[in-house]
Amino acid sequence: MRNRSLSLIFLVFPLLLGSSAWAQMKVRINWTAVTGAQSGIYVAYEEGLFKKNGLDVELIHIASSSRGIQAILAGELAFSSLDGLNAAQATLKGANIVLVAGATNRFVFSLMGKPEIKRIADLRGKKIGITRVGSSTHTAALYALSQGGLKPSDYQILPLMEVPNILTALLAGQVDAGVLSPPTNSRARKAGFNELMNLAKEGPEYVSVALGTSRAYIKDHEDTVRRVVRSYAEALQLFKANKQVGIRVLGKFTKLKDKDILEDAYNQFREYFDPVPYVSRKGIEAVIADLAETEPAAKALKPDDLIDMRFVAELEKEGFFKKAPGK
């Protein structure tokens, strides 16, 4: 009888702990744009990798890195996908935002123009669509247009909030060109628009999308950060290794069904996601140099002020990236 009682205790004890030690850690994570660059977050959520690593994740969609940063600082979010420039601007203002894992260390964007526009120089006096002033699309636009010999006074920038809205404006003739990420650039090509520059291939190394949080959150929730980065890294591995998973998840979050467009978007990001998701130091240096042109105080920033790669480094040291995805 005594042994039976002990057995019952051992069976019930874990259930009693369910609300504390055995509970999954609750985390709110934000994705900021309708683009395959967010696939690490998408796949980790859809394929149960967050749950596998003891996390109860609520996905939020706030369509802006700057607003994502504000939500992190207000304690409304734990993590957000962020672009390097907004993270640097926030850090310069004392926000202590830090990037903990990389996504794209290049601008995975295309500058797309109307069919009659054959080269970037033809955009003089024209309207260019971006998402928001200060966003990665804005930075990418400025770079591409400067490479075509144009100055900011030579064209008009129109913020349109979301990448798909830029294509809608192109189709409606409201803008003459726009900066589009996959899969929206694939849709634009199919609709007959010209790719004036593929910034992923022709642009600089520059931190365009990464996963970020605050240093205060890391200090108080280091184990949670470790689990999130592990889940995210495994998701990127799975995306690159499993085309079916990648296309299915892209289709869900972009709300697209065209298989050719989804496959093109998948192939683009599969190429530009690094095997080990470090945030590029060279890419962060480019961000700092860019910011310093308008904010002289940014010259004092160092890459380590903006990135904390210890969690990715731990995974690499344990051989995590040599394992088959999902194992």
C-alpha positions in Angstrom: 0.0 0.0 0.0 2.8 2.3 1.0 4.6 1.7 -2.4 1.3 2.4 -4.2 1.0 5.7 -2.4 4.5 6.7 -3.3 3.8 5.8 -6.9 0.8 8.1 -6.9 2.9 10.9 -5.4 5.5 10.6 -8.2 2.8 10.7 -10.8 0.9 13.7 -9.4 4.0 15.7 -8.3 4.9 16.9 -11.9 1.3 17.9 -12.5 1.4 20.0 -9.3 4.4 21.8 -10.7 2.8 22.4 -14.0 2.1 26.1 -13.2 5.7 26.8 -12.3 8.8 24.7 -12.9 7.1 22.5 -15.6 5.4 25.4 -17.4 6.6 26.7 -20.7 8.1 30.2 -20.7 5.7 32.7 -22.1 7.3 35.0 -24.7 5.9 37.6 -27.1 7.8 37.9 -30.4 7.1 40.5 -33.1 7.5 40.1 -36.9 7.6 43.4 -38.7 7.2 42.9 -42.5 5.5 40.6 -45.1 8.8 39.2 -46.3 10.7 35.9 -46.3 13.3 37.6 -44.2 11.1 36.8 -41.2 11.1 33.1 -42.0 13.2 32.2 -38.9 10.3 33.4 -36.8 7.6 32.0 -39.0 9.1 28.4 -39.2 10.0 28.3 -35.5 6.3 29.0 -34.7 4.6 26.9 -37.3 6.8 23.9 -37.0 6.6 23.8 -33.2 10.3 24.6 -32.5 9.5 27.2 -29.9 7.4 24.6 -28.0 10.1 22.0 -28.4 12.5 24.3 -26.6 10.1 25.0 -23.7 8.6 28.3 -25.0 5.0 29.4 -25.2 5.3 32.0 -27.9 2.7 34.6 -28.9 3.4 36.1 -32.3 2.6 39.8 -32.8 2.7 41.8 -36.0 3.8 45.4 -35.6 4.8 46.6 -39.0 7.8 48.7 -38.1 11.2 48.1 -36.5 11.0 51.5 -34.7 7.6 50.6 -33.3 8.9 47.1 -32.4 11.7 48.7 -30.4 9.3 51.0 -28.6 7.2 48.0 -27.6 10.3 46.1 -26.3 11.3 49.1 -24.2 7.7 49.4 -22.9 7.8 45.7 -21.8 5.1 44.8 -24.3 7.4 42.5 -26.3 10.4 40.4 -25.6 11.8 40.1 -29.1 11.3 41.7 -32.5 12.8 41.4 -35.9 14.8 44.6 -36.3 16.8 46.3 -39.0 20.4 47.4 -38.1 19.9 51.1 -38.6 16.9 51.4 -36.3 18.7 49.3 -33.6 21.8 51.6 -33.9 19.6 54.8 -33.6 17.9 53.4 -30.5 21.2 52.4 -28.9 22.7 55.9 -29.7 19.7 57.3 -27.7 20.5 55.1 -24.7 17.9 52.4 -25.4 20.3 49.4 -25.0 18.7 47.5 -27.8 20.8 44.5 -28.9 20.8 42.1 -31.8 21.1 38.4 -30.8 20.8 36.5 -34.1 21.1 37.4 -37.7 18.7 36.9 -40.6 19.9 38.9 -43.7 23.3 40.6 -43.6 22.5 42.1 -47.0 19.6 44.1 -48.5 17.5 41.3 -49.9 15.5 43.8 -52.0 15.0 44.7 -55.6 14.5 48.2 -56.9 11.7 47.7 -59.4 10.5 50.2 -62.0 7.8 50.7 -64.5 8.3 48.8 -67.8 9.3 52.0 -69.6 12.1 52.7 -67.0 15.2 50.9 -68.1 17.9 52.3 -65.8 18.1 54.0 -62.4 19.0 57.3 -63.9 15.6 57.3 -65.6 14.0 57.9 -62.1 15.0 61.5 -62.0 11.9 63.5 -61.1 10.0 60.3 -60.3 8.2 58.9 -57.2 9.8 56.0 -55.3 7.8 53.8 -52.9 9.3 52.5 -49.6 7.7 51.3 -46.4 8.7 54.0 -43.9 11.3 56.7 -43.7 14.3 55.2 -41.8 13.4 51.6 -42.7 15.6 49.1 -44.5 13.6 49.8 -47.7 14.5 53.5 -47.3 18.2 52.8 -46.8 18.2 50.4 -49.7 16.5 52.9 -51.9 19.0 55.7 -51.0 21.9 53.3 -51.8 20.5 52.1 -55.2 19.5 55.6 -56.3 22.9 57.0 -55.4 24.5 54.2 -57.5 22.5 55.5 -60.4 23.9 59.0 -59.9 20.9 60.5 -58.3 20.7 62.8 -55.3 17.8 62.9 -52.8 16.7 66.1 -54.4 16.3 64.3 -57.7 13.3 62.2 -56.7 10.4 61.9 -54.3 10.2 59.3 -51.6 6.7 58.0 -50.7 6.2 55.9 -47.5 3.6 53.2 -48.1 3.7 51.3 -44.8 4.0 47.7 -46.1 6.0 46.1 -49.0 2.9 44.7 -50.7 1.4 48.2 -50.7 4.4 49.4 -52.8 3.5 46.9 -55.5 -0.2 48.0 -55.4 1.0 51.6 -55.9 3.2 50.5 -58.8 0.3 48.7 -60.4 -2.0 51.7 -59.9 0.6 54.1 -61.4 0.9 56.0 -58.1 4.7 55.5 -57.9 7.3 55.0 -60.7 9.5 52.5 -58.8 9.7 50.9 -55.4 11.9 48.7 -53.2 10.5 45.3 -52.9 11.5 42.1 -51.0 10.7 38.5 -51.9 8.1 37.4 -52.6 6.8 40.8 -53.7 9.7 41.4 -56.1 8.8 38.1 -57.7 5.2 39.3 -58.2 6.5 42.5 -59.7 8.7 40.7 -62.2 5.7 38.5 -63.2 3.6 41.7 -63.7 6.2 43.1 -66.1 8.1 45.5 -64.0 11.9 45.9 -64.5 14.4 45.0 -61.9 16.7 48.0 -61.9 19.0 46.7 -59.2 19.1 43.4 -57.2 20.6 44.8 -53.9 21.3 41.3 -52.5 23.8 40.8 -55.3 24.9 44.3 -56.2 24.5 46.0 -52.8 26.8 46.2 -49.8 27.1 43.9 -46.8 24.7 45.6 -44.4 22.6 44.3 -41.5 19.1 44.5 -43.0 17.1 42.1 -40.7 18.0 40.5 -37.4 16.4 39.3 -34.2 16.7 41.8 -31.3 15.8 42.4 -27.7 17.0 44.6 -24.9 20.1 44.1 -22.7 17.8 44.4 -19.7 15.7 41.5 -20.9 18.8 39.4 -21.5 20.0 40.1 -18.0 16.7 39.1 -16.4 15.8 36.2 -18.8 19.1 34.8 -20.1 17.8 31.2 -20.3 14.7 32.4 -22.3 17.0 34.2 -24.7 19.1 31.1 -25.1 15.9 29.0 -25.9 14.6 31.6 -28.4 17.9 31.8 -30.3 18.1 28.0 -30.4 14.6 27.7 -31.8 15.3 30.5 -34.3 18.6 29.0 -35.5 16.9 25.6 -35.9 14.1 27.2 -37.9 16.6 28.8 -40.3 18.3 25.4 -40.7 15.0 23.7 -41.4 13.9 26.5 -43.9 17.2 26.0 -45.9 17.0 22.2 -45.8 13.3 21.6 -46.4 11.8 23.4 -49.4 8.3 22.1 -48.7 8.3 23.6 -45.2 9.8 26.9 -46.4 7.2 27.4 -49.2 4.3 26.3 -47.0 5.2 28.8 -44.3 5.9 31.6 -46.8 2.5 31.0 -48.3 0.7 31.3 -45.0 2.3 34.5 -43.8 2.3 36.3 -47.2 -1.2 35.0 -48.1 0.0 34.0 -51.6 -0.8 30.8 -53.4 1.1 31.2 -56.7 3.6 28.3 -56.5 6.1 29.9 -58.9 6.3 33.1 -56.9 6.6 31.3 -53.6 9.3 29.0 -55.0 11.2 32.1 -56.4 11.0 33.8 -53.0 12.1 30.6 -51.2 15.1 30.2 -53.5 16.2 33.9 -52.9 16.1 33.6 -49.1 17.6 30.1 -49.1 20.7 31.6 -50.8 21.0 34.7 -48.5 20.4 33.1 -45.1 23.8 32.4 -43.6 24.5 28.8 -42.4 25.3 30.1 -38.9 23.0 33.1 -38.1 25.6 35.6 -36.8 25.0 39.3 -37.3 27.8 40.4 -39.6 30.3 42.7 -37.9 31.2 44.1 -41.3 27.5 44.7 -41.9 27.1 46.5 -38.5 30.2 48.6 -39.2 28.4 49.7 -42.4 25.3 50.6 -40.4 27.4 52.7 -38.0 29.2 54.5 -40.8 25.8 55.2 -42.5 24.4 56.6 -39.3 27.5 58.7 -38.6 26.9 60.7 -41.8 23.9 62.3 -40.1 24.6 61.6 -36.4 28.3 62.4 -35.6 27.9 60.8 -32.2 27.5 57.5 -33.9 31.2 57.5 -34.7 31.8 56.4 -31.0 29.6 53.3 -31.5 31.3 49.9 -31.7 29.8 46.7 -33.2 29.7 45.1 -29.7 27.4 48.0 -28.6 24.8 46.6 -31.0 25.3 42.9 -31.1 25.5 40.0 -28.6 26.5 36.9 -30.4 27.2 34.7 -27.4 24.1 32.6 -27.8 24.8 31.8 -31.5 28.4 31.1 -30.6 27.4 28.7 -27.9 25.3 26.7 -30.4 28.2 26.7 -32.9 30.6 25.5 -30.2 28.4 22.5 -29.3 28.2 21.5 -32.9 24.5 22.5 -33.3 24.9 23.6 -36.9 26.5 20.3 -37.9 23.4 18.4 -36.9 20.5 17.6 -39.3 17.6 20.0 -38.9 14.9 18.9 -36.5 17.2 16.5 -34.7 
